[in-house]
Amino acid sequence: MTLDNLFSTYGREAQMHNENGWSSGIYHCFIQPLRYKNKMYLDGINTPIGYNSQGHYLYIGPANHDLTGITDSSTWISSDGVKYKVDRSEKVYFGNKVLYIWAIIKTIVEV
């Protein structure tokens, strides 16, 4: 089974968007919560109704949906009605070929 088959069979639907109204087609990726073994991912945002901790997630997605160039909040990912911004991302290689994109993403809290 190829990685593309794994993504389409077991992954969840996602889309990339930007503030200019562009959206990628729907694709499949893995998004899972990070387990907090230290305080590295425990930051949050104060909102008018109280403190909202931003959830951090591990993203593993197809190489043709490259998140490594996303460095600001003008582009985000949506999945199951939740918006995520890219905190950090890297290409994972096998030889000279990009196998998949690895990223740490966090929920966008709209104030």
Secondary structure by P-SEA (a helix, b strand, c coil): ccaaaaaaacbbbbcccccccccccbbbbbbbbbccccccccccccccccbbbbbbbbbbbccccccccccccccccccccbbbbbcbbbbbbccccccbbbbbbbbbbcc
